[in-house]
Amino acid sequence: MSGLRVFAGPLRYVQGPGALDGLGELVAPYGPRPVVVSDPYVRELLGPRVSAVLGAAGLAPELRVLDGEITAAAADALTASVADVGTGVVVGVGGGKSLDVAKAVSLRLGVPVVTVPTVASNDSPTSKAVAMYDDEHRMVGVDQLAANPHAVVVDTALVAAAPVRFLRAGVGDAVSKAFEAAACAAGTGVTTLGTRPLLVGRAIASAALDALRAHAVAGLAACERGEVDDDLEATVEAVVLLSGLGFENGGLSLAHSLTRGLMRARGARDALHGEHVAWATLVQRAAEGADDAELADLRGFLADVGLPDSLPGLGMPDPTADEVREIARVTMTAPHLANLARPVTADDVVAAIERVEAGAG
């Protein structure tokens, strides 16, 4: 497929306060017995509402709970528990683990998936990627669905009611996409679809960054107040839809590769994915030779939205030279590392990290 360029995205994207109430209408065409997967907290919080919404559409949902990590064994067990239901769709309701396990079950059953994120902490709701972990929350691989979710339902009233840290992390995940798409296009990189990026992927990734620059500070303030306003809506759209389309069609690069190393790093492993990516975006631009003024500008934006710009900010005080080198070593195992205009070595990554750390406030 090296000569092809492919665009991917969800069939339907619905966003706004009360969007959850339209779930029944979206799911009904797939048959009367949808499988709904959530975590224990979301099951208690929203289970009755989801059941009522689906029931009002004449559906009889099968509810399942993921209690633990999203592992292959957990996905297999959930799939076995609904194998005789005869479902035509799997619906994931909740955070990243719930959505990933819903995707994993849908992959095993060979049916479509619908994602209903209750937080906007990253862009996974729109994508066909399925992050898989071991019992220690170490990523072991990324499976791929045959197609993107058939619908993404983002109820911004739920997002506004969630802790603001999740939306802030979503901003961190989204801010990297313009830089990663540019890097992928500048070299010989490929997207997660295995093809060279289309122009639209980079355009959408850039639009995500523009929207965040214009709306994220005020959108996060609205989330802290528990209110839905235009700034919150724009921030959520940038985090979930624009960022998702941007990465899948524009490509990932060094910033997301660095999360491999951070997930094994002392203290930093406990930070959220988007917090990792925010810091890693600075490292990518440093590795690419961005000047001090650009790094200071990006660092200032991260400070404005409350995202970390250093390893201590990620929970890793006083990082040693050996620890920095280990982050770089593990980073070099990531597949997206090739999506740069020029190759980088572990030494290059170490030097970029040291430059970012030296500039931290």
C-alpha positions, 0 to 999 in steps of 0.5 A: 500500500506504499503508493496509496493514501487513506483517510479514516474516521468514525462514521458519525460524531455527536457532541454536546450536552445531553448527547448520551440521550440519543444513544438509543437511536444511534444503536438501534439499527445494529439490532436489539441486543447491544453489549455495553461495556464500562468500568465499575464506577461508570456502571454505578454512575450511568448504568441505569441511565444508559439502560433507560435510554436504550430501553426507550429505543426498544433495545435489551442491552447486555451490560458488562464490567471491566474490573482491572487492566485492559489485557488480552485475557480480560478481553477474551473473558468478556467476549466469551461472556457475550458470545451467545448474545448474538449482538450486532454492536458493542458500546463502550461507555467510560474512560480509556480502558472501557473504550479499549476493551469495547473495541477489543471485544468488538474485534473478537466478535467481528461487529462494529463498536460505538464509543461513549467517552465520559472524559476527554483525556485523549483522542482514542474514542475516534480511532481504530487503535486498541491499546493493550496492556499487561497486568502491570499497566505496561503497554504490550501492543496496539491492535487495530480494528478493521474500521473506526467506531461507527459512532462517537458520542461525546456528552459534554455535560459529562465531560464538564462534570469530570475532574478537570485533570482529564480534560487538561491531559486531553489538551496535552495529547492533542497539542502534539499532533500538529508537530507530529503530522508535520514531522511525518510529512517531512520525511518518509513516515507513514500513518497508523494506516500504513500509508503516507499521510494525506494533506487533510491529516496535517490540516486537521492536526493544525486546526486542533492546535489552533483551536487549543491555542484559542480556547483551551485556557477558557475551556478548562476554566469552564470545566473547573466550574462544571459548565458547558460553554463554547470554549469547552465545546471547542476544546473537547472537539479539538481533543477528541475529534480533530486530534483523533483525525489528525493523528490517524491521518497525519501520523505520530512521531517522536512525542508519542514514541517517548511515552514508551520510555515514560511509562517505565520511568520512576514516578513519571509512569503514574502521570496521564498519557496526555501529560506525558505527551505534553512534555514529550512535544517539547522534547520532539521540537528540541530534537528537531532543532527548534530555536529557544524562542519557539520552545519558550512559546510552547512552554508558556502555553503548557504553563497556561493550561497547567501541563508539565514541562519537565520530568519533575513536573511529571512526578520524577524529581532529580532524574539521573543521567542513567534514568534519562538514558533509559527513557531514551533507550525504551523510546527507540523501540517505538514504531513511530520513531521513524516518522521524522525528517531525519533519523534520531539516535538515543543520544539525540533523544538524551540531548533533547531531554537535557535541553528541555530540562535545562530550560524548565522553570 
